[in-house]
Amino acid sequence: MKKTLPKTLVAMSGGVDSSVAALLLKEEGRDVVGVAMHLVSCHRTTEKSCCSAADRLDAQMVCHRLGIPFHSLDYREEFKQQVIQPFVAEYAKGRTPIPCVSCNVKLKFSALFKDMHRMNASKVATGHYARIQEKDGRYTLHCGVDGGKDQTYYLFHLSQNELKSIEFPLGNLHKTEVRAMARSFGLETSDKPDSQEICFVTKGSYVDFLEEFDPDSLGTSGSFVDSAGNILGRHEGIHVYTIGQRRGLGISTGKKMYVQEIRVESNEVVLGDEDDLLRDTMMVDEVNWTNAPVSRFASEELKKQFGAAANGDGSSYMGRTIQVKIRAKHLAADATLTQVGEDKLSVRFHEPQSAITPGQAAVFYDGDEVLGGGWIR
């Protein structure tokens, strides 16, 4: 008797990766449905983003070529509330958010699971370069084989309930192989450049966007100071700066100066030498473990089904050497974790790391396995 393959919802961004993910599942004999998420109004998107009307059209054309259904799903209001507004609020707090991670954590995957159930599918697939392994009913998340394209940093929020329903068809492929497959099949997206911009920042810089979107929430001009509190000059508002920044400070001190700290309460930006950026400790909160039955970022209704066990258990990772990434392109560094609260950790690096930035994600690894992660504070 022929095995029935699961109906699979493929998140289509209009790029080559999700296109090939859909192609591979279609060739496997799956019942594939392509969905594109409408996240940003047309006037707020650019050709370099991944959420524009042109991208949704590309996704639709690929689905037509593959002979699979296509749906465009409107999540603009949810995206505004759950991603854009917190993005602005984080800068007002002196932090540097990472909206692509926030979108995955707060909106994209939960929306896909909701649509998966609504369309009577049993799996969700995306074009992320990551791998999922299963043994004895336990699911683990691992880096993609293409180290230069690995995207597990963006997926630390996933736990058992999510991992069992997700597939990453590109996890064992290199980007060059993916493009070659797309070309051989004549997919319209085969040579499309990778998205590189924040999808809702369309003109100028993120600072221009912040000042247009919600100027009243942002701070005013204040003082640049050194670590001793000596005034070095005037800054344009704390939202303009991020930890490690050197260019665009608009101040001359006779030597290279870097942003060391942003003090919201006193409206001060602390400057110092490059060596002063090195830190060996940081705090991480809102921690999620991949061994948890359900993600800490899941709906309250879903978490109630699992009770106290929903939070997972990171106790076995405490006090032993693991690896931690503090940025997507950061080389994971050896560190030791210490529990300091219900969902808060102290991270001590074995070697100091440069420009640890509040608002970014910290992701924990054991070799190529993702253990979990949280937000740097």
C-alpha positions as CSV (number, residue, x, y, z in Angstrom):
1,M,0.0,0.0,0.0
2,K,1.4,3.4,-1.0
3,K,2.4,5.6,1.9
4,T,0.4,8.8,2.3
5,L,2.7,11.8,2.5
6,P,1.8,14.7,4.7
7,K,0.2,17.8,3.3
8,T,2.8,20.5,3.7
9,L,2.4,24.3,4.0
10,V,5.5,26.0,2.5
11,A,6.3,29.6,3.5
12,M,7.1,31.4,0.3
13,S,9.2,34.6,0.6
14,G,9.6,35.0,-3.2
15,G,13.3,34.1,-2.9
16,V,15.2,31.2,-4.3
17,D,15.5,29.3,-1.0
18,S,11.8,28.9,-0.3
19,S,11.2,28.2,-4.0
20,V,13.6,25.3,-4.0
21,A,12.1,24.1,-0.7
22,A,8.7,23.9,-2.4
23,L,10.3,22.2,-5.4
24,L,12.0,19.5,-3.4
25,L,8.8,18.6,-1.5
26,K,6.7,18.6,-4.7
27,E,9.2,16.2,-6.3
28,E,8.9,14.0,-3.2
29,G,5.2,13.6,-3.9
30,R,3.9,15.9,-1.2
31,D,0.6,17.7,-1.3
32,V,2.2,21.1,-1.2
33,V,0.5,24.5,-0.6
34,G,2.5,27.7,-1.0
35,V,1.8,30.7,1.3
36,A,3.2,34.2,1.3
37,M,2.8,36.5,4.2
38,H,1.7,40.1,3.4
39,L,3.5,41.9,6.3
40,V,4.2,45.4,5.1
41,S,2.2,48.0,3.1
42,C,3.6,48.4,-0.5
43,H,5.0,51.9,0.0
44,R,7.2,50.5,2.9
45,T,9.0,47.8,0.9
46,T,12.0,47.8,-1.4
47,E,13.5,45.4,-3.9
48,K,16.1,44.3,-1.3
49,S,13.4,43.3,1.2
50,C,11.7,39.9,1.4
51,C,8.1,41.1,1.9
52,S,7.2,43.3,-1.0
53,A,4.4,42.9,-3.5
54,A,7.0,42.0,-6.1
55,D,8.2,39.2,-3.9
56,R,4.7,37.8,-3.4
57,L,4.2,37.9,-7.2
58,D,7.5,35.9,-7.6
59,A,6.2,33.4,-5.1
60,Q,2.9,33.1,-7.0
61,M,4.7,32.5,-10.3
62,V,6.9,29.8,-8.7
63,C,3.8,28.1,-7.3
64,H,2.2,28.3,-10.7
65,R,5.2,26.7,-12.4
66,L,5.3,23.9,-9.8
67,G,1.5,23.4,-10.1
68,I,0.7,24.0,-6.5
69,P,-1.9,26.2,-4.8
70,F,-0.8,29.7,-3.7
71,H,-2.3,31.8,-0.9
72,S,-1.3,35.4,0.1
73,L,-2.1,35.9,3.8
74,D,-2.6,39.4,5.3
75,Y,-0.7,39.9,8.5
76,R,0.1,43.6,8.2
77,E,-1.7,44.7,11.4
78,E,-0.1,41.8,13.5
79,F,3.3,42.7,12.0
80,K,2.9,46.3,13.0
81,Q,1.9,45.5,16.5
82,Q,4.3,42.6,17.2
83,V,7.4,43.6,15.2
84,I,7.5,47.3,14.1
85,Q,6.2,48.9,17.3
86,P,8.5,46.8,19.6
87,F,11.4,47.7,17.2
88,V,10.8,51.4,17.8
89,A,10.3,50.8,21.6
90,E,13.6,48.9,21.9
91,Y,15.6,51.8,20.4
92,A,13.9,54.2,22.8
93,K,15.2,51.9,25.6
94,G,18.8,52.1,24.3
95,R,18.8,48.6,22.8
96,T,19.5,47.4,19.3
97,P,16.7,45.0,18.2
98,I,17.0,42.4,15.5
99,P,13.6,42.4,13.7
100,C,14.1,39.3,11.6
101,V,14.5,37.2,14.7
102,S,11.6,39.1,16.4
103,C,9.4,38.3,13.5
104,N,10.1,34.6,13.7
105,V,9.7,34.6,17.4
106,K,6.5,36.7,17.8
107,L,4.7,36.2,14.5
108,K,5.8,34.2,11.5
109,F,5.9,30.7,12.9
110,S,2.8,31.0,15.1
111,A,0.9,32.3,12.1
112,L,2.2,29.5,9.9
113,F,1.1,26.9,12.5
114,K,-2.3,28.5,12.7
115,D,-2.7,28.4,8.9
116,M,-1.4,24.9,8.8
117,H,-4.3,23.7,11.0
118,R,-6.8,25.9,9.1
119,M,-5.7,24.3,5.8
120,N,-5.7,20.8,7.3
121,A,-2.0,20.4,6.7
122,S,0.3,18.5,9.1
123,K,3.7,20.1,8.3
124,V,5.2,23.5,7.8
125,A,8.3,23.9,5.7
126,T,10.6,26.9,5.1
127,G,13.7,27.7,3.2
128,H,15.9,28.1,6.3
129,Y,19.4,26.6,6.3
130,A,19.0,24.4,9.3
131,R,18.4,20.7,10.2
132,I,16.1,18.8,12.5
133,Q,16.9,15.4,13.8
134,E,14.6,13.0,15.6
135,K,15.6,10.1,18.0
136,D,13.2,8.2,20.2
137,G,10.6,10.9,19.9
138,R,12.9,13.8,20.8
139,Y,13.7,16.5,18.3
140,T,16.9,18.4,18.0
141,L,17.8,21.5,16.0
142,H,21.1,21.6,14.2
143,C,23.1,24.0,12.0
144,G,22.8,23.7,8.3
145,V,25.7,22.0,6.5
146,D,26.4,25.3,4.6
147,G,28.2,27.1,7.5
148,G,28.1,30.4,5.6
149,K,24.4,30.2,5.3
150,D,23.4,28.6,8.6
151,Q,20.3,30.3,10.0
152,T,19.8,28.6,13.3
153,Y,20.5,31.9,15.1
154,Y,17.1,33.0,13.9
155,L,15.3,29.9,15.2
156,F,16.2,29.6,18.9
157,H,12.5,30.0,19.8
158,L,11.5,26.6,18.5
159,S,10.8,23.8,20.9
160,Q,9.5,20.2,20.7
161,N,5.9,20.9,19.7
162,E,7.1,23.1,16.9
163,L,10.1,21.1,15.7
164,K,8.0,18.0,15.2
165,S,5.8,19.9,12.7
166,I,8.5,21.7,10.8
167,E,10.8,20.7,7.9
168,F,13.8,22.5,6.5
169,P,14.4,20.9,3.1
170,L,17.6,22.9,2.5
171,G,19.4,21.9,5.6
172,N,21.7,19.4,3.9
173,L,22.4,21.6,0.9
174,H,24.8,24.4,0.0
175,K,23.5,27.6,-1.5
176,T,25.3,26.9,-4.7
177,E,23.4,23.6,-5.0
178,V,20.1,25.4,-4.3
179,R,20.7,28.0,-7.1
180,A,21.7,25.2,-9.5
181,M,18.5,23.3,-8.8
182,A,16.4,26.4,-9.3
183,R,18.1,27.1,-12.7
184,S,17.8,23.5,-13.9
185,F,14.0,23.7,-13.2
186,G,13.7,27.2,-14.7
187,L,12.4,28.8,-11.5
188,E,11.9,32.6,-11.9
189,T,13.8,33.2,-8.6
190,S,17.0,31.2,-9.5
191,D,19.3,34.3,-9.7
192,K,17.4,36.6,-7.4
193,P,19.7,38.2,-4.9
194,D,19.3,37.4,-1.2
195,S,17.3,39.9,0.9
196,Q,19.6,42.2,2.9
197,E,17.5,45.0,4.2
198,I,15.0,45.4,7.1
199,C,11.8,44.9,5.1
200,F,10.0,47.8,6.5
201,V,12.8,50.4,6.3
202,T,12.4,51.6,2.8
203,K,14.3,54.9,2.5
204,G,17.3,56.3,4.3
205,S,18.4,54.6,7.4
206,Y,16.6,52.9,10.4
207,V,17.0,56.3,12.2
208,D,14.9,58.0,9.5
209,F,12.3,55.3,9.9
210,L,12.2,55.7,13.7
211,E,11.9,59.4,13.5
212,E,9.1,59.2,10.9
213,F,7.2,56.3,12.6
214,D,7.0,57.6,16.2
215,P,9.1,60.7,16.9
216,D,7.4,61.3,20.2
217,S,8.7,58.1,21.7
218,L,12.4,58.9,21.0
219,G,14.8,60.8,23.2
220,T,16.4,64.1,22.6
221,S,20.0,65.4,22.3
222,G,22.2,64.6,25.2
223,S,25.9,64.2,26.2
224,F,28.7,62.0,24.9
225,V,30.8,61.1,28.0
226,D,33.8,58.9,28.8
227,S,33.7,56.1,31.4
228,A,34.6,58.6,34.1
229,G,31.6,60.8,33.2
230,N,33.6,63.6,31.5
231,I,31.6,65.3,28.8
232,L,33.0,64.9,25.3
233,G,30.3,66.5,23.2
234,R,26.7,66.3,22.2
235,H,24.8,63.4,20.7
236,E,21.6,63.4,18.6
237,G,19.5,61.1,20.6
238,I,20.2,57.6,22.0
239,H,18.2,55.9,19.2
240,V,20.9,56.9,16.7
241,Y,23.6,54.8,18.3
242,T,24.4,51.1,18.9
243,I,27.1,49.4,20.9
244,G,30.4,49.2,18.9
245,Q,29.5,52.0,16.6
246,R,32.4,54.2,15.4
247,R,31.2,56.0,12.3
248,G,28.7,58.8,12.3
249,L,29.3,59.9,15.8
250,G,29.9,63.5,14.7
251,I,32.6,64.1,17.3
252,S,36.3,64.6,17.0
253,T,38.6,63.6,20.0
254,G,41.8,63.0,18.2
255,K,41.5,59.2,18.3
256,K,39.0,56.5,17.3
257,M,36.1,56.3,19.7
258,Y,33.5,53.6,19.9
259,V,30.1,53.5,21.6
260,Q,30.5,51.5,24.8
261,E,27.2,52.0,26.7
262,I,23.9,53.8,26.3
263,R,22.5,55.2,29.5
264,V,18.8,55.8,29.1
265,E,18.2,57.4,32.5
266,S,20.8,60.1,32.1
267,N,20.5,60.3,28.3
268,E,24.2,59.7,27.9
269,V,26.2,57.8,25.3
270,V,29.5,56.5,26.7
271,L,32.5,56.5,24.3
272,G,35.8,54.7,24.7
273,D,38.6,52.8,23.0
274,E,38.1,49.7,20.9
275,D,39.6,47.5,23.7
276,D,37.0,48.9,26.1
277,L,34.3,47.0,24.1
278,L,35.5,43.7,25.4
279,R,33.3,42.0,28.0
280,D,33.3,38.5,29.4
281,T,29.8,38.5,31.0
282,M,26.3,39.3,30.0
283,M,22.7,38.7,31.1
284,V,20.2,36.9,29.0
285,D,16.4,36.8,29.7
286,E,13.2,35.3,28.2
287,V,15.2,32.1,27.7
288,N,13.7,29.3,25.6
289,W,15.0,25.7,25.5
290,T,14.6,23.5,22.5
291,N,13.9,20.6,24.8
292,A,10.8,22.3,26.2
293,P,7.5,20.7,25.2
294,V,6.3,24.0,23.8
295,S,8.1,27.3,23.1
296,R,7.9,30.0,25.8
297,F,6.8,32.3,23.0
298,A,3.8,30.1,22.1
299,S,0.2,31.2,22.9
300,E,-0.9,31.1,26.5
301,E,-3.6,28.6,25.5
302,L,-1.0,26.2,24.1
303,K,1.3,26.6,27.1
304,K,-1.6,25.8,29.5
305,Q,-1.9,22.4,27.9
306,F,1.6,21.5,29.0
307,G,1.4,23.1,32.5
308,A,4.6,23.6,34.5
309,A,6.6,21.4,32.1
310,A,6.1,23.9,29.3
311,N,9.2,25.9,30.1
312,G,11.6,23.0,29.5
313,D,14.8,22.3,31.5
314,G,18.2,23.9,31.0
315,S,19.7,22.6,34.3
316,S,21.9,20.1,32.5
317,Y,23.6,22.9,30.6
318,M,24.5,25.0,33.7
319,G,28.2,25.1,34.7
320,R,29.5,23.2,31.7
321,T,31.2,24.6,28.5
322,I,28.8,25.3,25.7
323,Q,29.1,27.8,22.8
324,V,27.2,31.1,22.5
325,K,26.5,33.4,19.5
326,I,25.8,37.1,20.2
327,R,25.2,38.0,16.5
328,A,24.1,36.1,13.4
329,K,27.6,36.2,11.9
330,H,29.4,35.9,15.2
331,L,31.6,32.9,15.6
332,A,30.1,30.9,18.5
333,A,32.4,31.3,21.6
334,D,32.9,29.0,24.5
335,A,31.0,30.1,27.6
336,T,29.4,28.9,30.9
337,L,25.8,29.5,31.9
338,T,24.5,30.2,35.4
339,Q,20.8,30.3,36.3
340,V,20.0,33.6,38.1
341,G,16.2,33.6,37.8
342,E,13.3,31.6,36.4
343,D,14.1,32.6,32.8
344,K,17.2,34.6,33.3
345,L,20.9,33.5,32.8
346,S,24.3,34.9,33.4
347,V,26.7,34.0,30.6
348,R,30.5,34.0,31.2
349,F,32.7,33.8,28.2
350,H,36.0,32.0,28.4
351,E,37.5,34.8,26.3
352,P,36.1,38.4,26.3
353,Q,33.8,39.2,23.3
354,S,33.6,42.5,21.6
355,A,30.5,44.7,21.4
356,I,27.9,42.6,23.3
357,T,24.8,44.5,22.4
358,P,21.5,44.6,24.5
359,G,18.5,43.8,22.3
360,Q,20.3,41.2,20.2
361,A,19.7,37.5,20.6
362,A,22.1,35.1,22.4
363,V,21.8,31.6,21.1
364,F,23.3,28.6,22.9
365,Y,24.9,25.7,21.1
366,D,26.5,22.3,21.9
367,G,28.6,21.9,18.8
368,D,26.1,22.1,15.9
369,E,23.1,21.5,18.1
370,V,21.0,24.5,19.2
371,L,20.1,24.3,22.9
372,G,18.1,27.4,23.1
373,G,18.5,31.2,23.5
374,G,17.1,34.4,24.7
375,W,17.6,38.2,24.6
376,I,20.7,40.1,25.7
377,R,20.0,42.7,28.4
